């Protein structure tokens, strides 16, 4: 399972400003990811949160790029791409991953990567943080972004 070996993250995000950018494609899975992100933000004490919805995973990088310049301490990108019978899966996954990486590296704003890249709906549901899911990737993406933001603030404050 993809969650094997994942670190336990507990972080105090009090005072951090966070933007969550979430795709709308695959409604049930996305609602689970967003709920998980909200749980992670609440657990970390983050109250200054902006949520932005975009159509799909392909649109996540442009939204993240715009938000990265708006004073957020961290961003979280949530989406799901399911493999189909065409190369569309590879193109969208590559574009989302490369685009989000470019935004994070060029702006210095950490981005929690909560984009599920799965073969089928069952795999997505098992990672979406819903009742009965084995993993909560929305929450994990938030905590990874927050821990990175806190670490960077300590060693390289703005």
N, C-alpha and C positions, 0 to 999 in steps of 0.2 A: 504494500500500500504506500502511496506517496507520502503519507504523514509519518512513516517510520523514521525515527531518529531526529524528529524536529525538536528544537529547543523549547523549553518552557520560558515564556517571556512575561515578565511582570514589569510594567513601566509606569512611572508617574508622569502623566502628560499634562498636569495642571498648568494652565496658562498658554498652552500651545494652540495655534490656529491651524485647523485641518480642513482640507477640501476633499470630498469624496466624489469621484466622477464615476458614474455607473451607466452601463449600457441598458437598453430596454429589451433587447432580444432575449427570448426564453424567459418569459415572465416569472414562472414559479421559481426557477433557479436564481434569478436575479433578486427576487424578494428575499430569498434565504440569505444570499450574500450580503445584501444591504442590512438586513436585520443583524447578521453577525458583526458587520462593521460597526453598527450602532452599539451593540453590546460591548465590543472591544473599546470603543471610545468612552463609553460610560464607565467601564471598569478602570480605565486609566485616568479618569477625572477630567477628560476633555469636554468642554462645554461650548467652545467657539467652533462650530462646525457648519460648513456650507456644503450642500448637496447639489450636484448638477447631473442631469440625465441627458444622455446622448443616444442616438439610435442603436449603434452596435459597437463592437470592439474596435473596428477600424477607426472610429471617430474619437476614441479615447486619447490618443496622443495630442491632437490639436487642442482639445479641451484642457488637457493637462498643461500644455505649453502656455496657454493664455492665463491659466490660474497660477502657474508657478511664479509669474511676475507680479502677483497681487499680495505679497506679504504673508503667504501661508508658510508655516513651519514644515508641513508635510502634506503630501497628497496620497490618495489611495485610489487606485484604478480597479474597477470591478467589471467583469464581463465573462461571457462564455462563448466559446466557439466549438461546435460539434463537427466532427469529421463527416463528410458526405462523399459522394461518388465523383467529385471533381476536385481540381487543385485549389479551389477557393479556400479551403481550410488552411493550407500551407501559406497562401498569400496573406490572408488576414492575420494569422498567428504571427508570421514574420513581421508584418507591418506594425502590429500592435506592440510586440516586444521591442523591436528596434526603435520605434518612435518613442515609447515611454522611457527606454534606456537613454536615448539622446536627450530628452527633456531633463531627466534627472542629472545627467553628467554635465550638461551645459549650464544648467541653472543652479546646481548644488542643492536643490530641494529634493529630499528623499521621496520616493514613490513606492508605496506598498503595492506589490504586484498581485492582484487578486483576479487575474484573468484565467479562467479554467479552459484548458485545451484538452478536450476529451473525445473519445471515440463515439460515445452514445449518451443518451439522456440518463441512463442509470448511473453512469460514472459521475455525471454532473450532480445529480441529486445526492449522491453519497458524499459529495464535497461541499455542498451548499449550506450546511449549517441548519438544515431543516430537522424537524422531529424525525428521528430514525437515521439521520445522516451520520457517517463515521467521522467526518471532518467538518471544520468550520473555517473555510478559507477566507471568508470576509473578515472575520475576527483576526485571523492570523496575519492577513495583509495589513490591517490597521496596526497591530502590535509591532510588526517589523518596521513599518514606517516611523512609528513613534520612537522606538528604541534607537533607530538610526538618527532621528532628529535630535534626541537628547544627547547621544554620543557626540555628534558633530558640534553641538552647542558647547559641550565641555572642552573639546580640543581645538575647535576653530570657530569661536563666536563671530557672529556677523558684526 
